[in-house]
Amino acid sequence: MPRTADTGGGDDRGGHRGESRNGNRDEGRPGDRAEAHDGVRERETEGEQEHLDRVYRRLAEKIHEAEFLMADAARRAQVGTPGALAERDAQVFRAGVHLNRLNSEFEDFLFGRIDLLPGKDGKRGPDGAYTSVEPADDAVRPDGAGGAVADIAETLHIGRLGVLDADYTPLVIDWRAPAAAPFYRATPVAPGRVVRRRVIRSRGRRVLGVEDDLLRPELTARLDGGELAVVGDGALMAALGRTRGHAMRDIVASIQAEQDEVIRAPAASVTEVEGGPGTGKTAVALHRAAYLLYQDRRRYAGGILVVSPTPLLVSYTEGVLPSLGEEGQVVIRALGSLVEGAEAELHDEPSVARIKGSARMVKVLRKAARGALELPPPDGGEVPRQLRVVAFGRRVELDADGLRAVRERALGGTAPVNLLRPRARRLLLDALWERSGAGRRYTDPELAAEARQAFDEDVSTEPDFAAFLDAWWPELTPRRVLAAMADERRLGRWARRVLQSREVRRLARSLSRLDADGSGPLSVHDVALLDELRVLLGAPARPRVREVDPLDQLTGLEELTTHADRIAARPARRERAGDAGQDERTDYAHIIVDEAQDLTPMQWRMVGRRGRQATWTVVGDPAQSSWTDPEEAAAARDEALGTRPRRRFELTVNYRNPAEIAELSARVLALTMMGVRPPTAVRSTGLVPRFVVAGGEGGDDLGRVARAEAERLLAEVDGTVGVVVAMERREEARSWLAGLGDRVVPLGSLEAKGLEYDATLVVSPAEIADESPAGLRVLYVALTRATQRLTVLSGEKDLPDGEGVPDLLRE
Ligand SMILES: Nc1ncnc2c1ncn2[C@@H]1O[C@H](COP(=O)(O)OP(=O)(O)OP(=O)(O)O)[C@@H](O)[C@H]1O
């Protein structure tokens, strides 16, 4: 990667930078030069300020227009014809969305600019911009002195939304528009038409400064009669060096070429992205969601699901899309909250997680869903062993064998258990009729049919029959069945020849935290089991109750609600024990899976069900996987993603960790995945990781040293400090760090996934590594969270050397 001497760094596009581009840049006295540079910088900043002022004036006009449209639509609401209401609906929607976006307080509405040579074929698109990526053949001319000269033919400003002037000239191009792609893609090796790429730093309405990359440094380029100026010292480096807070920031001003290819990949196929820690996979996935919405809003609005591994990562990332102007259009869910009504945050211990995540559970759950009909009713009592009714004035009975035979017949096939209840009822009536012998008294089939109908009515209206049916074929909820698996003997029957008895014991014990009706805290892995059960049980058919506004009934227009009405009427997410997944959307148009390497086979099944028709973007890093059976997971992933063609991408540059931290974490990578190359770190800070050892012999002052080291890091960085400990020390770590303020975040190793902090303290690498079979990869995750500083604290188990370097991290 080229680096420029004046910046001490460079980005992976490697553009040339420097103040004022002219052939004499090294001449003159240093003081004069600095003054001249300041003058150029000021002039260029002012020029951008003027442009931004124009943009805001135009935005004010557009806001005024949108408000007028909203008011006009409200007036139309008083005209009661269906046509007027439909039009109002559409207009309110369009104007509302528009107004919302225009009013959004963007920190930097405008952030980029490219200055371009004329296009090859001279063709221009509808927005007046040249369409060709390549420059015209005669764009560059010899300057007569051995060099080359060219005129800038087009200047495009890039921002979060497109803005057209009143005469339709583009004032700002939406970052997702094709015309904006060269801003992200151009490199000095393949500059296309781009001569200068400028990142504009602004806050609200004020331009703070500009930073340029010159992509054709060999050219003397002219703009409006003057020479093209170049100022600044690296937008990417400035972005990477900034302090981290509790929310992820968008990267829209500095997306790199390899990332841009992923963001703009065609939606029709499955886009698979692999890349090491810090390569921007999460950032890219979120920008892709915004890009897809821009490409085809009609298809994707409300229909994109982003699946994230933890609630912490959801809250860390959920601000990115609103900052890109896509408020509320994309659903971001943690794996533990994917099923409506479940909000799981508990983590199972690795051996239990492994069982619950395994595809073998499908067989166990199939048995459980059917076997649960034998469960004693939750309100006490027993499953009825016989059925007695009175029909045609006589007693008819079915004994336990008779009932078992009926149940077996009813359960034939694979239909969901709750949906089989009407069939079971019919078969019961058949068996009772048969047992009553009444059929044999009729030779005339018509009379027999009539008698049978009368018999059925007689039996069905008996309250005892209804009560029997409720007890014998109860309506089962996923939570209730899951809770029933806490009984080891029962689970043993359901899991016969699938799980070993040791596994049965562990699984049953972990589910014993649920009450008999299934209420109680769920673990993240329980949720995929609930979802599987939801399908196996099926939602019982209920009569549809439609609430109709009486006023609407009068006009007969109840279907014509506005989009705003529908959004307002959407039920808030509720915690409903036993009611998982009833009114949840399960047909997303596009699903983005973050940290895909961690999904278990059962989780892939759960996610796959939500995207039967979807296109996919799947990002992950096998080296960070905490799942131990990659082959089983790969098969489930293939099934979820279906047969669509796949496009694979690799991200290779680490934007998070300085080289000093990346070098240390690479040692663990080498232990766990030999031969895998870590991504290249783009910057180096000169700050090597610090090694500390706790507690001499006993190691019991781990907490005291951890606190002291966290305090030290707090003093060294302005932003956040993550303290990563083994999962079983989570609670302890909270007490170690109590009172240090919210810049310090204690984390169990599995919770650290996807997050980043200015500084990280990793406590006892050996404890983290020993916690599970995938422990080394979990440790790799922990060691790759810091953007500036890393401290490693060893306990006794870590076998630190004289320098305090733990055994696992030695070269
Ligand atoms: N082009 C870019 N410009 C500026 N910052 C970037 C760029 N790409 C990535 N980053 C920053 O690098 C950091 C890492 O990005 P991100 O979390 O998306 O990486 P990741 O590949 O998902 O990492 P992990 O695998 O560790 O979860 C973030 O702070 C992100 O904003």
The ligand as an ORCA input file, in Angstrom:
! r2SCAN-3c Opt
* xyz 0 1
  N     -13.852      2.734      4.900
  C     -13.821      3.019      6.177
  N     -13.664      4.282      6.602
  C     -13.622      4.589      7.914
  N     -13.766      3.685      8.890
  C     -13.937      2.405      8.517
  C     -13.967      2.005      7.158
  N     -14.166      0.679      7.114
  C     -14.256      0.264      8.381
  N     -14.109      1.303      9.221
  C     -14.143      1.266     10.678
  O     -13.428      0.141     11.111
  C     -14.052     -0.396     12.267
  C     -14.354     -1.856     12.069
  O     -15.463     -2.007     11.231
  P     -16.511     -3.166     11.457
  O     -16.904     -3.253     12.874
  O     -17.559     -3.031     10.424
  O     -15.557     -4.413     11.108
  P     -15.895     -5.955     11.098
  O     -15.218     -6.515      9.904
  O     -17.351     -6.155     11.211
  O     -15.134     -6.424     12.390
  P     -15.349     -7.720     13.309
  O     -15.168     -8.918     12.426
  O     -14.277     -7.605     14.301
  O     -16.701     -7.612     13.877
  C     -15.282      0.450     12.517
  O     -14.988      1.462     13.439
  C     -15.555      1.066     11.175
  O     -16.237      2.292     11.294
*
